[in-house]
């Protein structure tokens, strides 16, 4: 997680308090503490339930929506045949790519961003798709500072290395890819991340 997000979150709480908006400050602080606790707990284990992962993702998204109420909307669709309480996955797979979408893909857009997260059960695998309608990776790279470039590339690199490490320990492998979405004219219109995770790890 980007250290700037933690700093900005604490600044947001401070601003709500200074504005005497105690309810919003309380809601934000409660979600933020839940998020930090979830991340700290998941950092100590190799697998968590899908329910726990989705709870972390939703807390993160709601915190960002409090900070940027008009910037984006999101949806999370879960296959009704998927048991989120008993399905296990490596922790923190989804959040880094959502963070990239909000902090980089939506940074200079003049329309409302959309994040769609779908989870489907398919032939013994869990398919997770994270898509956004941001400016796309190439345009995002051109407009970012060096520090922002390093953070985004590190998020992808860390996820790649984590999956390589996990795949060395398990028989059925985890796969993921990043796809550049384009409109009919071939112009980039966002990004999709596609995970394929065996239901038996």
N, C-alpha and C positions, 0 to 999 in steps of 0.2 A: 504494500500500500504506500502511496506517495506521502512522504512526510508533510508536504504542503497541505494535504487534505486534513491531517490532524490539526495543524496550526490554524487552518481556515475554519475548522469546526469549532475550536475553542474561541476563536474570534467571533464567530456567529453567536455563540452563547453569550459572550460578553456584550455584543450589540443588542441582543434581545433584552438583557437585564438593564442596560442603559436606557432602552426605550420603554422600560417598565412593562414589557410584554412577558409577564411571568409564566403564563401558560405555555407559550411557544418555547421559552427557554427551558421549561421543565420537560416538555415533550422531546425537544432536541437532545437534551442532556441524557434523558432516559434511553433513547435510541442509540446515542453515541456510546454510552457505557455498555449496552448490550452488544454492540458491534465489536468493541475492543475486547470484551470478555470472550465472545465467540472466536475471534481471531487468535487470542492467546491460548484458548483451550485447544483449538484445532491444530495449532502449531506444534503440539506435543504428541500428535498421533498421526499415523499413516493414512487412516481412513475415517471418514465421518458419514453419517447418514445423509441422504439427499435432502431430507427435511431440514437438517442443520445447515447445510450449504445454502438452501433457498432462504432460510431465515437470515443468514448473513447478507445475502444478496439484497433481500428486500429492505433490511435495515439501512444498508448503504444507499440504495436508490432513494428511499424516503428522506434520508438526511440530505442528499443532493437536491431533492425537489424542494425541501424547505429553504435551502440556500438559493436555488434558481427556480422559483415557482412557474415561470413561463417558458423555461428553456427547452424542456422535453417532457414527453409522456412515455410510459413503458407498459408492457404487458408480459405476463408470465403464464404460459400455457403448459399444463401438465397432462400427459396421457392418462386417462381414467384407469387404464390397466397397469399403471405404474405405482408400486407401493413405496412411497417416499420414506416411510419409517424403517423399512428393512433393506432398502437399496443403498449400498455403500459406494462412495467415490473418494478419491483423494481430495483433501480440502483446498479451498481457494483456487479453483480452476476458473470459475466464471467471473468473479469480481474484477480481476486485472483488466479484462477486455471491456467490461462495462466502464471502468474508469477511463480507459483510453478513448472510448466513444464520447463520453461527456467532456473530458478535459481537452481533447484534441479534435475529434471528429466534429463536435458541435461548437467549437470555439468561436468561429467567425460566421456562422450561418445566420441568415436573416429570416429563416422559417423555423417552425417548431420541430425539434428533433424527436425521433421515434426510436425506441429500443424494444426489440421483440426477442423474448427468450422462450424457446419451446423445448420441451423434454418429451421424448417418445421412446417407447419400448419397441424394439425391432430385431427379430431373429437372434435373441440371446444377448442383445446389446442395448445400452442406453445411448440414444442419440441426443446430444445437446447442441442446439443452434442458437447463436447470439448474433443478431443482425441489427444494424443501425442505418439511418439515412443521412449520415454525415457527409463531409466533403471528400472522403476517401483518403487512402494512405499517401498517395503521391502528392496531392495538393496539401495535405496536412504536413508532410515533411518540408515542403517549401516555405511554410509560414511559421515553423516552430523555431524557438531558440535552441542553441546547442544543448542546454540542460534538459529541455523538453524532449529532444530527440533521444538523448541518452536514457531518459526514464522510460519512454515508450519501447525502445529497443530492448531494454533490460527486462521489462515485463514479459515480452515475448520470449526472450532468451531464457529467463528463469523458468517459465512454463515448459519450454522445450526440454531443458535439462532435467527438470523434475520428472517429466514423462519418460525420458530415457532411463533415468535411475529406477523408476518404478517398473518399467518394462523388463529390466534385467532380473527382477525378482518374481515375475509372474509369467505364467504360461500363455494366457490370452492377452494380447497386447492392446494398449490404448493408442488410438490414432487421433490426430487433430490437424486441421488445415485452416488457413486464412484465405478467404476468397474476396476479391475486389468486385463489388456490385456495380453494374453499369446500366444506363438507360438505353433506349432504342438507338440513340445517336453515338453510343460508345463512350459517353462521358461518365466518369466515376460518380456513383451516387450512394456511397456507403460501403460498409464492410460486413462480411459474414464470417463468423468463426464456427467451425463444425467439429464437434467432439464425437468420437465413437468409443464407448467404454464398455467392456465386457461386464455383464451383470454378475459374473463370478470372477472375482479378482484373486 
